[in-house]
């Protein structure tokens, strides 16, 4: 029996690096599931054909016997008086009925079962399904998506046939409910109820929806509406296990509150519950609202006066021989801290090769726990990543060399090229690329992460921006381009303004690769400044 009074468990994320236990956090690997499903459908059709063929043979045999038995049973002795009929009866019962038995016992599903058993080990599990539901809620919050529009496939800039049914919305709400996330539970259970009230067919009953919804509304502090919903539940199922007791409890509680505040009863609002009806609970991220606004393209702090100071230029890496004949196109994205974008950094051929190399190695991206130093997954970094060495393919070596030529910094002490692919709701919440003191042991040799070079390897139809909440910048992915910034001042002190985030991908598949360039080896390439913040 389900207990309504579930304790809220708050998981505090204190890691300073960069996600939720979803496994399928990569669109690249999820595409394999599409082809798997197509193969299974073909196998299912073959099973249906075999089953139909078997049934047709049984029907044909039954039809022939139907005619025969009508004649034999009308005059059994007369029928058996003919020796041929007697012989054929013996033969049918001795051999032919055994053949029918064998036919009926045949199982055409064996091939299908064997096929699905092979593939099932790669299927998403319950944890993945839960993670996908949480990802949709993450998108709903970040991009302020109404549950009704979302359920009808209406996303900013597009309208598709991808709809969420009554049962889908109920499952979304129940996922949130089981997480004690009553805010989202209310939004999705309300949508499920709305569709049921409109006459949509469903497996889930209206009583079950009202059961979860009424208690979730109570948890959000809306007693009048909780009472109204519970009364609806009692009217539908007067013998419900909890409804009567909950209703009496809610009514007593409301009466006590009204008496204490010397107020009169106000009927529940008839307006449907929507985004903004209830306040969204605060979480671990202090700049949540700023971060999400930037993801929507709101709150960017670049006025026209400042924009007029941004320029584009040709970058030849201080007369680098490899860039003299074909200098890099460089654009200012932000003035302070200085962020630049390089155009035509990667060709389509290079991007495709990097993807091919990375795809078999993509694994859930991890972060370093600052307390233990152990790499682990976290719910604020949802993506899959792989690390590529320069020796693996000439293209990787060429990309590394190009980064060195453009930035003027050595990549000898840099980390490997990291490739990441973001899937459903894929994101990386605000974080620093540099390590705060005291450094982790792995940074003592090559120093801290001096700079970040980020390649965009795909266009993203909606969402997926790189945003800097501290100073209000939003940089949008453009395939083949790259952005570069310094994480440290010349003194070696961290530039805390560079706290940044990868916004959730709303529509599309986001591929990036990045190079974290470390301090060692840069002593004469980027000399120390005179002050701490030079």
Buried (B, 14 or more C-beta within 10 A) or exposed (E): EEEBEBEEEEEEBEBBBBBBBBBBBBBBBBEEBEEBEEBBEEBBEBBEEBBEEBEEBEEEBEEEBEEBEEEBEEEEEEBEEEEEBEEBBEEBEEEEEEEBEEEEEEEBBEEBEEBBEEBEEEEBEEEBBBBBBBBBBBBBBBBBBBBBEBBBEBBBEEEEEEEBBBBBBBBBBBBBBEBBBBBBBBBBBBBBBBBBEEEEEBEBEBBBBBBBBBBBBBBBEBBBBBBBBBBBBBEBBEEBEBBBEBBEBBBEBBEEEBEEEEEEEEEBEEEEBBBEBBEEEEBEBEBBEBBBBBBBEEBBEBEEEEEEEEEEEEBBBEEBEBBEEEBBBBBBBBBEBEBBBBEEBBEEEBBEBBBEBBBEEBBBBBBBBBEEEEEEBBBBBBBBBBEBEBEEBEBBBEBBEBBBBBBEBBBEBBBBBBBBBBBBBBBBBBBBBBBEEEEEEEBEEBBBBBBBBBBBBBBBBBBBBBBBBBBBBBBBBBBBBBBBBBBBBBEBBBBEBBBBBBBBBBBBBBBBBBBBBBBBBBEEEBEEEEEEEE
